[in-house]
């Protein structure tokens, strides 16, 4: 296969790979970064590849797995931990072509996204690849460097956790805030609606209005529409002891999204840009890629 052929086939696979990575990582921006890393790895490899879709699927998923492990270094699998690395995938290393088994599931709800964050990295990969994308356990096992039986057990254990999500009013405030911002970035309008109280509103202080935010938005539909597909430059922060999000420019917080929550739903979001508020902003490290 020539470099031109590889490039064309990779671009054809890019949407599928991005969708897979976004479901595993819960963040489309990070997913796009992972897929670009897979492309760079493909450019550097000189190995003969029998099935490029299978090769790309494995590399992309292992990159996702490494990021999940880095995101939660204290969370260790019950199985013996294997370093996935990003070793070159050689021809014939997979019993079947994963591209033949892709079947996208419906959009994942808020409660499921929260539960996914509580799974171990390997549980999360096994669950998403099998239940959302229809991969066979033999394929998942090759990605996780384990046995098909162990991969099946990981998915089963994850499924049991997902089947009993925490009730919405029991979610920690930071989980609600982060899930809302993730839905905004991913353009998941239905999930945004589900997270908003019926009488949800947006308000802004004078400094935020001068910075360009709307002064007010009334109603769940209007608020969801405003945030749908937006907030890509927003990062997870604390304002005092409250979990929030903030729009950053050149490394500085410019506008804070201050959340008022009620029974696990977003009741009000206040845009704040007053200097005294911005002085309280502290980044929540490790939360931006959820």
C-alpha atoms as an extended CHARMM CRD file, in Angstrom:
* protein
*
       290  EXT
         1         1  UNK       CA              0.0000000000        0.0000000000        0.0000000000  PROA      1               0.0000000000
         2         2  UNK       CA              1.4380000000        3.3980000000       -0.9770000000  PROA      2               0.0000000000
         3         3  UNK       CA              1.5470000000        6.4100000000        1.3150000000  PROA      3               0.0000000000
         4         4  UNK       CA             -1.1580000000        8.0070000000       -0.8150000000  PROA      4               0.0000000000
         5         5  UNK       CA             -3.3830000000        4.9570000000       -0.4020000000  PROA      5               0.0000000000
         6         6  UNK       CA             -2.7680000000        4.9110000000        3.3580000000  PROA      6               0.0000000000
         7         7  UNK       CA             -3.6530000000        8.5820000000        3.6460000000  PROA      7               0.0000000000
         8         8  UNK       CA             -6.8880000000        8.1420000000        1.7100000000  PROA      8               0.0000000000
         9         9  UNK       CA             -7.9050000000        5.0780000000        3.7260000000  PROA      9               0.0000000000
        10        10  UNK       CA             -7.0290000000        6.8070000000        7.0080000000  PROA      10              0.0000000000
        11        11  UNK       CA             -9.2010000000        9.8190000000        6.1500000000  PROA      11              0.0000000000
        12        12  UNK       CA            -12.0510000000        7.4580000000        5.3410000000  PROA      12              0.0000000000
        13        13  UNK       CA            -11.5980000000        5.8500000000        8.7830000000  PROA      13              0.0000000000
        14        14  UNK       CA            -11.1610000000        9.1180000000       10.6970000000  PROA      14              0.0000000000
        15        15  UNK       CA            -14.8900000000        9.7100000000       11.5100000000  PROA      15              0.0000000000
        16        16  UNK       CA            -15.2840000000        6.1540000000       12.8350000000  PROA      16              0.0000000000
        17        17  UNK       CA            -12.1040000000        6.3650000000       14.9020000000  PROA      17              0.0000000000
        18        18  UNK       CA            -13.0870000000        9.7530000000       16.3160000000  PROA      18              0.0000000000
        19        19  UNK       CA            -16.5050000000        8.4360000000       17.2990000000  PROA      19              0.0000000000
        20        20  UNK       CA            -14.9490000000        5.4440000000       19.0200000000  PROA      20              0.0000000000
        21        21  UNK       CA            -12.3800000000        7.5400000000       20.9040000000  PROA      21              0.0000000000
        22        22  UNK       CA            -15.0150000000       10.1010000000       21.9120000000  PROA      22              0.0000000000
        23        23  UNK       CA            -17.2150000000        7.3870000000       23.4020000000  PROA      23              0.0000000000
        24        24  UNK       CA            -14.2970000000        5.8380000000       25.3210000000  PROA      24              0.0000000000
        25        25  UNK       CA            -12.8570000000        9.1310000000       26.5800000000  PROA      25              0.0000000000
        26        26  UNK       CA            -16.0670000000       11.1450000000       26.9050000000  PROA      26              0.0000000000
        27        27  UNK       CA            -14.4570000000       14.1520000000       25.2130000000  PROA      27              0.0000000000
        28        28  UNK       CA            -14.5430000000       14.8170000000       21.4850000000  PROA      28              0.0000000000
        29        29  UNK       CA            -11.6620000000       17.2820000000       21.4950000000  PROA      29              0.0000000000
        30        30  UNK       CA             -9.3990000000       14.7640000000       23.1940000000  PROA      30              0.0000000000
        31        31  UNK       CA            -10.6760000000       12.0840000000       20.8140000000  PROA      31              0.0000000000
        32        32  UNK       CA             -9.6050000000       14.1480000000       17.8120000000  PROA      32              0.0000000000
        33        33  UNK       CA             -6.1700000000       14.5410000000       19.3950000000  PROA      33              0.0000000000
        34        34  UNK       CA             -5.8820000000       10.7830000000       19.9170000000  PROA      34              0.0000000000
        35        35  UNK       CA             -6.8660000000       10.0370000000       16.3170000000  PROA      35              0.0000000000
        36        36  UNK       CA             -4.2390000000       12.5020000000       15.1000000000  PROA      36              0.0000000000
        37        37  UNK       CA             -1.6650000000       10.6610000000       17.2000000000  PROA      37              0.0000000000
        38        38  UNK       CA             -2.7450000000        7.4240000000       15.5330000000  PROA      38              0.0000000000
        39        39  UNK       CA             -2.1620000000        9.0630000000       12.1510000000  PROA      39              0.0000000000
        40        40  UNK       CA              1.3470000000       10.1400000000       13.1700000000  PROA      40              0.0000000000
        41        41  UNK       CA              2.0890000000        6.6050000000       14.3060000000  PROA      41              0.0000000000
        42        42  UNK       CA              0.8280000000        5.2670000000       10.9760000000  PROA      42              0.0000000000
        43        43  UNK       CA              3.1020000000        7.6680000000        9.1040000000  PROA      43              0.0000000000
        44        44  UNK       CA              6.1210000000        6.3800000000       11.0150000000  PROA      44              0.0000000000
        45        45  UNK       CA              5.4690000000        2.6580000000       10.7410000000  PROA      45              0.0000000000
        46        46  UNK       CA              7.1760000000        0.6270000000        8.0590000000  PROA      46              0.0000000000
        47        47  UNK       CA              5.4140000000       -2.6120000000        8.9770000000  PROA      47              0.0000000000
        48        48  UNK       CA              3.2410000000       -4.3660000000        6.4180000000  PROA      48              0.0000000000
        49        49  UNK       CA             -0.3820000000       -4.0000000000        7.5260000000  PROA      49              0.0000000000
        50        50  UNK       CA             -2.9430000000       -6.5700000000        6.4110000000  PROA      50              0.0000000000
        51        51  UNK       CA             -5.9830000000       -4.6660000000        7.6720000000  PROA      51              0.0000000000
        52        52  UNK       CA             -5.5740000000       -0.9300000000        8.1590000000  PROA      52              0.0000000000
        53        53  UNK       CA             -8.9890000000       -0.4890000000        9.8730000000  PROA      53              0.0000000000
        54        54  UNK       CA             -8.0470000000       -3.1510000000       12.4390000000  PROA      54              0.0000000000
        55        55  UNK       CA             -4.6050000000       -1.6360000000       12.9550000000  PROA      55              0.0000000000
        56        56  UNK       CA             -6.0100000000        1.8650000000       13.4250000000  PROA      56              0.0000000000
        57        57  UNK       CA             -8.7320000000        0.6290000000       15.7730000000  PROA      57              0.0000000000
        58        58  UNK       CA             -6.1860000000       -1.0720000000       18.0160000000  PROA      58              0.0000000000
        59        59  UNK       CA             -3.7420000000        1.8380000000       18.0800000000  PROA      59              0.0000000000
        60        60  UNK       CA             -6.5170000000        4.3740000000       18.7160000000  PROA      60              0.0000000000
        61        61  UNK       CA             -8.0430000000        2.2960000000       21.5120000000  PROA      61              0.0000000000
        62        62  UNK       CA             -4.6870000000        1.7180000000       23.2010000000  PROA      62              0.0000000000
        63        63  UNK       CA             -3.9920000000        5.4390000000       23.0820000000  PROA      63              0.0000000000
        64        64  UNK       CA             -7.3530000000        5.9910000000       24.7480000000  PROA      64              0.0000000000
        65        65  UNK       CA             -6.5410000000        3.3500000000       27.3580000000  PROA      65              0.0000000000
        66        66  UNK       CA             -3.2380000000        5.0390000000       28.1810000000  PROA      66              0.0000000000
        67        67  UNK       CA             -5.0290000000        8.3590000000       28.6460000000  PROA      67              0.0000000000
        68        68  UNK       CA             -7.6490000000        6.8050000000       30.9000000000  PROA      68              0.0000000000
        69        69  UNK       CA             -4.9160000000        5.2690000000       33.0450000000  PROA      69              0.0000000000
        70        70  UNK       CA             -3.0700000000        8.5820000000       33.2420000000  PROA      70              0.0000000000
        71        71  UNK       CA             -6.3270000000       10.3070000000       34.1460000000  PROA      71              0.0000000000
        72        72  UNK       CA             -6.9120000000        8.0050000000       37.1410000000  PROA      72              0.0000000000
        73        73  UNK       CA             -3.4810000000        6.6960000000       38.2310000000  PROA      73              0.0000000000
        74        74  UNK       CA             -4.7970000000        5.4050000000       41.5730000000  PROA      74              0.0000000000
        75        75  UNK       CA             -7.4870000000        3.2850000000       39.9470000000  PROA      75              0.0000000000
        76        76  UNK       CA             -6.0210000000       -0.1950000000       39.3990000000  PROA      76              0.0000000000
        77        77  UNK       CA             -7.7140000000       -3.0890000000       37.6370000000  PROA      77              0.0000000000
        78        78  UNK       CA             -8.4990000000       -6.2160000000       39.6090000000  PROA      78              0.0000000000
        79        79  UNK       CA             -6.7090000000       -8.1460000000       36.8540000000  PROA      79              0.0000000000
        80        80  UNK       CA             -2.9360000000       -7.9580000000       36.6630000000  PROA      80              0.0000000000
        81        81  UNK       CA             -2.0860000000       -4.5730000000       35.1790000000  PROA      81              0.0000000000
        82        82  UNK       CA             -0.5220000000       -4.5960000000       31.7300000000  PROA      82              0.0000000000
        83        83  UNK       CA              1.2780000000       -1.6650000000       30.2350000000  PROA      83              0.0000000000
        84        84  UNK       CA             -0.4650000000       -1.1930000000       26.9150000000  PROA      84              0.0000000000
        85        85  UNK       CA              2.1560000000        1.0950000000       25.4280000000  PROA      85              0.0000000000
        86        86  UNK       CA              1.6110000000        1.9070000000       21.8050000000  PROA      86              0.0000000000
        87        87  UNK       CA              3.5520000000       -0.9630000000       20.3060000000  PROA      87              0.0000000000
        88        88  UNK       CA              3.4590000000       -1.4130000000       16.5770000000  PROA      88              0.0000000000
        89        89  UNK       CA              0.5580000000       -3.6310000000       15.5100000000  PROA      89              0.0000000000
        90        90  UNK       CA              1.6930000000       -6.3030000000       13.1120000000  PROA      90              0.0000000000
        91        91  UNK       CA             -0.2770000000       -8.0120000000       10.3950000000  PROA      91              0.0000000000
        92        92  UNK       CA             -2.3810000000      -10.9570000000       11.4830000000  PROA      92              0.0000000000
        93        93  UNK       CA             -2.3700000000      -10.0070000000       15.1690000000  PROA      93              0.0000000000
        94        94  UNK       CA             -6.1790000000       -9.8110000000       15.3460000000  PROA      94              0.0000000000
        95        95  UNK       CA             -8.5130000000      -12.7650000000       14.8750000000  PROA      95              0.0000000000
        96        96  UNK       CA            -11.0400000000      -10.6150000000       13.0080000000  PROA      96              0.0000000000
        97        97  UNK       CA            -11.3880000000       -7.1860000000       11.5060000000  PROA      97              0.0000000000
        98        98  UNK       CA            -12.9810000000       -4.8670000000       14.1090000000  PROA      98              0.0000000000
        99        99  UNK       CA            -14.3020000000       -2.6200000000       11.3480000000  PROA      99              0.0000000000
       100       100  UNK       CA            -16.7270000000       -5.3770000000       10.4320000000  PROA      100             0.0000000000
       101       101  UNK       CA            -18.3270000000       -5.2210000000       13.8820000000  PROA      101             0.0000000000
       102       102  UNK       CA            -18.9310000000       -1.5010000000       14.3600000000  PROA      102             0.0000000000
       103       103  UNK       CA            -22.5470000000       -0.6290000000       15.2540000000  PROA      103             0.0000000000
       104       104  UNK       CA            -22.8890000000        2.7690000000       16.9070000000  PROA      104             0.0000000000
       105       105  UNK       CA            -25.1450000000        2.8180000000       19.9600000000  PROA      105             0.0000000000
       106       106  UNK       CA            -27.5920000000        5.5770000000       20.8770000000  PROA      106             0.0000000000
       107       107  UNK       CA            -26.2240000000        8.6570000000       22.6070000000  PROA      107             0.0000000000
       108       108  UNK       CA            -25.0460000000        7.8830000000       26.1170000000  PROA      108             0.0000000000
       109       109  UNK       CA            -27.0940000000        9.5780000000       28.8420000000  PROA      109             0.0000000000
       110       110  UNK       CA            -25.7760000000       11.7340000000       31.6320000000  PROA      110             0.0000000000
       111       111  UNK       CA            -25.9770000000        9.0500000000       34.3050000000  PROA      111             0.0000000000
       112       112  UNK       CA            -24.0470000000        6.6170000000       32.1040000000  PROA      112             0.0000000000
       113       113  UNK       CA            -21.3020000000        9.1800000000       31.4520000000  PROA      113             0.0000000000
       114       114  UNK       CA            -20.9460000000        9.6810000000       35.1900000000  PROA      114             0.0000000000
       115       115  UNK       CA            -20.7650000000        5.9360000000       35.8370000000  PROA      115             0.0000000000
       116       116  UNK       CA            -18.2150000000        5.4610000000       33.0510000000  PROA      116             0.0000000000
       117       117  UNK       CA            -15.9130000000        7.8090000000       34.9170000000  PROA      117             0.0000000000
       118       118  UNK       CA            -16.1040000000        5.4460000000       37.9000000000  PROA      118             0.0000000000
       119       119  UNK       CA            -15.0720000000        2.3540000000       35.9360000000  PROA      119             0.0000000000
       120       120  UNK       CA            -11.4790000000        1.1890000000       35.8060000000  PROA      120             0.0000000000
       121       121  UNK       CA             -9.7860000000        1.9990000000       32.4670000000  PROA      121             0.0000000000
       122       122  UNK       CA             -9.9670000000       -1.6000000000       31.2650000000  PROA      122             0.0000000000
       123       123  UNK       CA            -13.6080000000       -1.9660000000       32.3360000000  PROA      123             0.0000000000
       124       124  UNK       CA            -14.4840000000        1.1830000000       30.4700000000  PROA      124             0.0000000000
       125       125  UNK       CA            -12.7290000000        0.0940000000       27.2730000000  PROA      125             0.0000000000
       126       126  UNK       CA            -14.2570000000       -3.3940000000       27.3820000000  PROA      126             0.0000000000
       127       127  UNK       CA            -17.7550000000       -2.0470000000       28.0510000000  PROA      127             0.0000000000
       128       128  UNK       CA            -17.6800000000        0.6770000000       25.3900000000  PROA      128             0.0000000000
       129       129  UNK       CA            -16.0920000000       -1.4850000000       22.6900000000  PROA      129             0.0000000000
       130       130  UNK       CA            -18.5150000000       -4.3600000000       23.2520000000  PROA      130             0.0000000000
       131       131  UNK       CA            -21.8070000000       -2.7520000000       24.2650000000  PROA      131             0.0000000000
       132       132  UNK       CA            -21.5720000000        0.4270000000       22.1890000000  PROA      132             0.0000000000
       133       133  UNK       CA            -19.6180000000       -0.7470000000       19.1490000000  PROA      133             0.0000000000
       134       134  UNK       CA            -20.2580000000       -4.4700000000       18.9760000000  PROA      134             0.0000000000
       135       135  UNK       CA            -16.6410000000       -5.6850000000       19.0190000000  PROA      135             0.0000000000
       136       136  UNK       CA            -16.0750000000       -9.3660000000       19.7360000000  PROA      136             0.0000000000
       137       137  UNK       CA            -14.3180000000      -10.2380000000       22.9810000000  PROA      137             0.0000000000
       138       138  UNK       CA            -11.4130000000      -11.7880000000       21.0780000000  PROA      138             0.0000000000
       139       139  UNK       CA            -10.7220000000       -8.3920000000       19.5170000000  PROA      139             0.0000000000
       140       140  UNK       CA            -11.1480000000       -6.5450000000       22.8310000000  PROA      140             0.0000000000
       141       141  UNK       CA             -8.7680000000       -9.0250000000       24.4630000000  PROA      141             0.0000000000
       142       142  UNK       CA             -6.0660000000       -8.2400000000       21.9090000000  PROA      142             0.0000000000
       143       143  UNK       CA             -6.4390000000       -4.5240000000       22.5980000000  PROA      143             0.0000000000
       144       144  UNK       CA             -6.2510000000       -5.0070000000       26.3900000000  PROA      144             0.0000000000
       145       145  UNK       CA             -3.5180000000       -7.6530000000       26.1590000000  PROA      145             0.0000000000
       146       146  UNK       CA             -5.5690000000      -10.1780000000       28.0790000000  PROA      146             0.0000000000
       147       147  UNK       CA             -7.7160000000      -13.2410000000       27.3830000000  PROA      147             0.0000000000
       148       148  UNK       CA            -11.2070000000      -13.2120000000       25.8160000000  PROA      148             0.0000000000
       149       149  UNK       CA            -12.6120000000      -14.6390000000       29.0710000000  PROA      149             0.0000000000
       150       150  UNK       CA            -11.0350000000      -11.8250000000       31.0650000000  PROA      150             0.0000000000
       151       151  UNK       CA            -12.3160000000       -9.2420000000       28.5720000000  PROA      151             0.0000000000
       152       152  UNK       CA            -15.8160000000      -10.6890000000       28.9070000000  PROA      152             0.0000000000
       153       153  UNK       CA            -15.5380000000      -10.4790000000       32.7130000000  PROA      153             0.0000000000
       154       154  UNK       CA            -14.4250000000       -6.8320000000       32.5180000000  PROA      154             0.0000000000
       155       155  UNK       CA            -17.4110000000       -5.9270000000       30.3440000000  PROA      155             0.0000000000
       156       156  UNK       CA            -19.7900000000       -7.8530000000       32.6070000000  PROA      156             0.0000000000
       157       157  UNK       CA            -18.4630000000       -6.1220000000       35.7070000000  PROA      157             0.0000000000
       158       158  UNK       CA            -18.7610000000       -2.7280000000       34.0210000000  PROA      158             0.0000000000
       159       159  UNK       CA            -22.2970000000       -3.5250000000       32.8550000000  PROA      159             0.0000000000
       160       160  UNK       CA            -23.3200000000       -4.3430000000       36.4220000000  PROA      160             0.0000000000
       161       161  UNK       CA            -22.0230000000       -0.9760000000       37.6220000000  PROA      161             0.0000000000
       162       162  UNK       CA            -23.7300000000        0.8840000000       34.7840000000  PROA      162             0.0000000000
       163       163  UNK       CA            -27.0150000000       -0.8860000000       35.4730000000  PROA      163             0.0000000000
       164       164  UNK       CA            -27.1560000000        0.7290000000       38.9100000000  PROA      164             0.0000000000
       165       165  UNK       CA            -26.1990000000        4.3850000000       38.3380000000  PROA      165             0.0000000000
       166       166  UNK       CA            -26.3400000000        6.8440000000       41.1820000000  PROA      166             0.0000000000
       167       167  UNK       CA            -29.6410000000        8.7270000000       41.2970000000  PROA      167             0.0000000000
       168       168  UNK       CA            -29.4460000000       12.1360000000       39.7150000000  PROA      168             0.0000000000
       169       169  UNK       CA            -29.8780000000       13.9750000000       43.0300000000  PROA      169             0.0000000000
       170       170  UNK       CA            -27.0100000000       11.9750000000       44.5360000000  PROA      170             0.0000000000
       171       171  UNK       CA            -24.4330000000       13.0750000000       41.9630000000  PROA      171             0.0000000000
       172       172  UNK       CA            -21.6380000000       15.2760000000       43.2350000000  PROA      172             0.0000000000
       173       173  UNK       CA            -21.8920000000       18.8700000000       42.0340000000  PROA      173             0.0000000000
       174       174  UNK       CA            -18.6650000000       18.5800000000       40.0630000000  PROA      174             0.0000000000
       175       175  UNK       CA            -20.0440000000       15.5510000000       38.2220000000  PROA      175             0.0000000000
       176       176  UNK       CA            -23.1260000000       17.4980000000       37.1300000000  PROA      176             0.0000000000
       177       177  UNK       CA            -21.0850000000       20.5240000000       36.0570000000  PROA      177             0.0000000000
       178       178  UNK       CA            -18.5610000000       18.4280000000       34.1350000000  PROA      178             0.0000000000
       179       179  UNK       CA            -21.2490000000       16.3020000000       32.4650000000  PROA      179             0.0000000000
       180       180  UNK       CA            -23.1030000000       19.4500000000       31.3720000000  PROA      180             0.0000000000
       181       181  UNK       CA            -19.9530000000       20.9980000000       29.8900000000  PROA      181             0.0000000000
       182       182  UNK       CA            -19.0760000000       17.7270000000       28.1350000000  PROA      182             0.0000000000
       183       183  UNK       CA            -22.5440000000       17.6370000000       26.5670000000  PROA      183             0.0000000000
       184       184  UNK       CA            -22.0740000000       21.2520000000       25.4650000000  PROA      184             0.0000000000
       185       185  UNK       CA            -18.7400000000       20.5240000000       23.7860000000  PROA      185             0.0000000000
       186       186  UNK       CA            -20.0590000000       17.3950000000       22.1150000000  PROA      186             0.0000000000
       187       187  UNK       CA            -23.1810000000       19.1480000000       20.8020000000  PROA      187             0.0000000000
       188       188  UNK       CA            -25.4800000000       16.6840000000       22.5760000000  PROA      188             0.0000000000
       189       189  UNK       CA            -28.6540000000       18.7890000000       22.6610000000  PROA      189             0.0000000000
       190       190  UNK       CA            -30.8830000000       16.1000000000       24.1670000000  PROA      190             0.0000000000
       191       191  UNK       CA            -28.4530000000       15.4870000000       27.0110000000  PROA      191             0.0000000000
       192       192  UNK       CA            -28.2500000000       19.2250000000       27.7040000000  PROA      192             0.0000000000
       193       193  UNK       CA            -32.0370000000       19.3890000000       27.9350000000  PROA      193             0.0000000000
       194       194  UNK       CA            -32.0690000000       16.4420000000       30.3310000000  PROA      194             0.0000000000
       195       195  UNK       CA            -29.6150000000       18.1790000000       32.6390000000  PROA      195             0.0000000000
       196       196  UNK       CA            -31.4390000000       21.5120000000       32.7700000000  PROA      196             0.0000000000
       197       197  UNK       CA            -34.2850000000       22.3340000000       35.1410000000  PROA      197             0.0000000000
       198       198  UNK       CA            -37.4910000000       23.3490000000       33.2920000000  PROA      198             0.0000000000
       199       199  UNK       CA            -37.1080000000       26.9470000000       34.4800000000  PROA      199             0.0000000000
       200       200  UNK       CA            -33.3580000000       27.1350000000       33.8440000000  PROA      200             0.0000000000
       201       201  UNK       CA            -31.9150000000       30.5810000000       33.1630000000  PROA      201             0.0000000000
       202       202  UNK       CA            -28.6280000000       32.2460000000       32.3140000000  PROA      202             0.0000000000
       203       203  UNK       CA            -27.6140000000       35.5360000000       33.8930000000  PROA      203             0.0000000000
       204       204  UNK       CA            -24.4510000000       37.6380000000       33.7000000000  PROA      204             0.0000000000
       205       205  UNK       CA            -22.6910000000       40.2590000000       35.7440000000  PROA      205             0.0000000000
       206       206  UNK       CA            -21.8250000000       43.6060000000       34.1840000000  PROA      206             0.0000000000
       207       207  UNK       CA            -18.2100000000       42.6630000000       33.5020000000  PROA      207             0.0000000000
       208       208  UNK       CA            -19.2430000000       39.4910000000       31.6830000000  PROA      208             0.0000000000
       209       209  UNK       CA            -21.7120000000       41.4130000000       29.5050000000  PROA      209             0.0000000000
       210       210  UNK       CA            -18.9340000000       43.8530000000       28.5980000000  PROA      210             0.0000000000
       211       211  UNK       CA            -16.7990000000       40.8070000000       27.6900000000  PROA      211             0.0000000000
       212       212  UNK       CA            -19.4600000000       39.7180000000       25.2100000000  PROA      212             0.0000000000
       213       213  UNK       CA            -21.7320000000       37.2760000000       27.0190000000  PROA      213             0.0000000000
       214       214  UNK       CA            -25.5240000000       37.6030000000       26.8030000000  PROA      214             0.0000000000
       215       215  UNK       CA            -27.0520000000       39.3720000000       29.7880000000  PROA      215             0.0000000000
       216       216  UNK       CA            -29.8380000000       36.8170000000       30.1440000000  PROA      216             0.0000000000
       217       217  UNK       CA            -31.3140000000       33.7070000000       28.5620000000  PROA      217             0.0000000000
       218       218  UNK       CA            -34.6140000000       32.3190000000       29.8190000000  PROA      218             0.0000000000
       219       219  UNK       CA            -35.9500000000       28.7750000000       29.5510000000  PROA      219             0.0000000000
       220       220  UNK       CA            -34.4520000000       25.3040000000       29.2140000000  PROA      220             0.0000000000
       221       221  UNK       CA            -34.6650000000       25.1400000000       25.4180000000  PROA      221             0.0000000000
       222       222  UNK       CA            -32.9940000000       28.5150000000       24.9210000000  PROA      222             0.0000000000
       223       223  UNK       CA            -30.2110000000       27.7160000000       27.3910000000  PROA      223             0.0000000000
       224       224  UNK       CA            -29.5620000000       24.3270000000       25.7810000000  PROA      224             0.0000000000
       225       225  UNK       CA            -29.5120000000       25.9090000000       22.3310000000  PROA      225             0.0000000000
       226       226  UNK       CA            -26.9760000000       28.5060000000       23.4630000000  PROA      226             0.0000000000
       227       227  UNK       CA            -24.5770000000       25.9260000000       24.9080000000  PROA      227             0.0000000000
       228       228  UNK       CA            -25.0910000000       23.2750000000       22.2250000000  PROA      228             0.0000000000
       229       229  UNK       CA            -21.7360000000       22.6930000000       20.5100000000  PROA      229             0.0000000000
       230       230  UNK       CA            -20.1150000000       25.5480000000       22.4450000000  PROA      230             0.0000000000
       231       231  UNK       CA            -17.6730000000       26.0210000000       25.3320000000  PROA      231             0.0000000000
       232       232  UNK       CA            -14.6820000000       24.3260000000       23.6820000000  PROA      232             0.0000000000
       233       233  UNK       CA            -12.3060000000       26.7860000000       25.3850000000  PROA      233             0.0000000000
       234       234  UNK       CA            -13.8710000000       26.2850000000       28.8210000000  PROA      234             0.0000000000
       235       235  UNK       CA            -11.9260000000       24.4480000000       31.5150000000  PROA      235             0.0000000000
       236       236  UNK       CA            -12.9560000000       22.9060000000       34.8200000000  PROA      236             0.0000000000
       237       237  UNK       CA            -12.3020000000       25.1830000000       37.7970000000  PROA      237             0.0000000000
       238       238  UNK       CA            -13.2370000000       25.9410000000       41.3630000000  PROA      238             0.0000000000
       239       239  UNK       CA            -14.5870000000       29.3450000000       42.3230000000  PROA      239             0.0000000000
       240       240  UNK       CA            -13.8730000000       29.3500000000       46.0150000000  PROA      240             0.0000000000
       241       241  UNK       CA            -15.1440000000       25.8920000000       46.9670000000  PROA      241             0.0000000000
       242       242  UNK       CA            -17.7300000000       25.6390000000       44.1600000000  PROA      242             0.0000000000
       243       243  UNK       CA            -17.0770000000       23.5150000000       41.0530000000  PROA      243             0.0000000000
       244       244  UNK       CA            -17.5350000000       25.6110000000       37.9370000000  PROA      244             0.0000000000
       245       245  UNK       CA            -16.1510000000       26.1300000000       34.4590000000  PROA      245             0.0000000000
       246       246  UNK       CA            -14.3030000000       29.0640000000       32.9640000000  PROA      246             0.0000000000
       247       247  UNK       CA            -13.4660000000       30.3900000000       29.5350000000  PROA      247             0.0000000000
       248       248  UNK       CA             -9.7120000000       30.7930000000       29.2090000000  PROA      248             0.0000000000
       249       249  UNK       CA             -7.7330000000       32.9560000000       26.8050000000  PROA      249             0.0000000000
       250       250  UNK       CA             -3.9290000000       32.8170000000       26.6860000000  PROA      250             0.0000000000
       251       251  UNK       CA             -3.8270000000       30.9360000000       29.9380000000  PROA      251             0.0000000000
       252       252  UNK       CA             -6.0250000000       33.3210000000       31.9070000000  PROA      252             0.0000000000
       253       253  UNK       CA             -9.6200000000       32.8920000000       33.0570000000  PROA      253             0.0000000000
       254       254  UNK       CA            -11.7640000000       35.5420000000       31.3800000000  PROA      254             0.0000000000
       255       255  UNK       CA            -15.3320000000       34.4870000000       32.1870000000  PROA      255             0.0000000000
       256       256  UNK       CA            -16.5490000000       32.0400000000       34.8360000000  PROA      256             0.0000000000
       257       257  UNK       CA            -19.6190000000       29.8430000000       34.3010000000  PROA      257             0.0000000000
       258       258  UNK       CA            -21.0090000000       29.7140000000       37.8390000000  PROA      258             0.0000000000
       259       259  UNK       CA            -23.5970000000       26.9410000000       38.3070000000  PROA      259             0.0000000000
       260       260  UNK       CA            -26.5910000000       26.8490000000       40.6150000000  PROA      260             0.0000000000
       261       261  UNK       CA            -27.8330000000       23.2610000000       40.9550000000  PROA      261             0.0000000000
       262       262  UNK       CA            -31.0660000000       21.8060000000       42.2910000000  PROA      262             0.0000000000
       263       263  UNK       CA            -31.6580000000       18.0780000000       42.7310000000  PROA      263             0.0000000000
       264       264  UNK       CA            -28.9020000000       17.1890000000       40.2950000000  PROA      264             0.0000000000
       265       265  UNK       CA            -30.0380000000       19.5850000000       37.5650000000  PROA      265             0.0000000000
       266       266  UNK       CA            -28.7590000000       22.9400000000       36.3860000000  PROA      266             0.0000000000
       267       267  UNK       CA            -31.0970000000       25.6780000000       37.5880000000  PROA      267             0.0000000000
       268       268  UNK       CA            -29.0030000000       28.7250000000       36.7230000000  PROA      268             0.0000000000
       269       269  UNK       CA            -25.6920000000       29.5580000000       35.0860000000  PROA      269             0.0000000000
       270       270  UNK       CA            -24.2390000000       32.9530000000       35.8540000000  PROA      270             0.0000000000
       271       271  UNK       CA            -21.4870000000       34.3800000000       33.6870000000  PROA      271             0.0000000000
       272       272  UNK       CA            -19.0700000000       36.2460000000       35.9470000000  PROA      272             0.0000000000
       273       273  UNK       CA            -16.0710000000       38.3170000000       34.9220000000  PROA      273             0.0000000000
       274       274  UNK       CA            -15.6940000000       40.6770000000       37.8660000000  PROA      274             0.0000000000
       275       275  UNK       CA            -12.0520000000       40.8350000000       38.9790000000  PROA      275             0.0000000000
       276       276  UNK       CA            -12.8760000000       39.6930000000       42.5120000000  PROA      276             0.0000000000
       277       277  UNK       CA            -14.5540000000       36.5640000000       41.1070000000  PROA      277             0.0000000000
       278       278  UNK       CA            -11.7460000000       35.7710000000       38.6650000000  PROA      278             0.0000000000
       279       279  UNK       CA             -9.2850000000       36.0850000000       41.5610000000  PROA      279             0.0000000000
       280       280  UNK       CA            -10.9920000000       33.0780000000       43.2040000000  PROA      280             0.0000000000
       281       281  UNK       CA            -10.6480000000       30.8140000000       40.1520000000  PROA      281             0.0000000000
       282       282  UNK       CA             -8.4830000000       27.7120000000       40.5620000000  PROA      282             0.0000000000
       283       283  UNK       CA             -8.0760000000       25.0570000000       37.8730000000  PROA      283             0.0000000000
       284       284  UNK       CA             -9.3780000000       21.5710000000       38.6850000000  PROA      284             0.0000000000
       285       285  UNK       CA             -6.5060000000       19.5630000000       37.2550000000  PROA      285             0.0000000000
       286       286  UNK       CA             -7.4050000000       16.3320000000       35.4760000000  PROA      286             0.0000000000
       287       287  UNK       CA            -11.1120000000       17.2110000000       35.1220000000  PROA      287             0.0000000000
       288       288  UNK       CA            -11.0420000000       18.9570000000       31.7420000000  PROA      288             0.0000000000
       289       289  UNK       CA            -10.8540000000       15.7640000000       29.6980000000  PROA      289             0.0000000000
       290       290  UNK       CA            -13.7870000000       13.9430000000       31.1270000000  PROA      290             0.0000000000
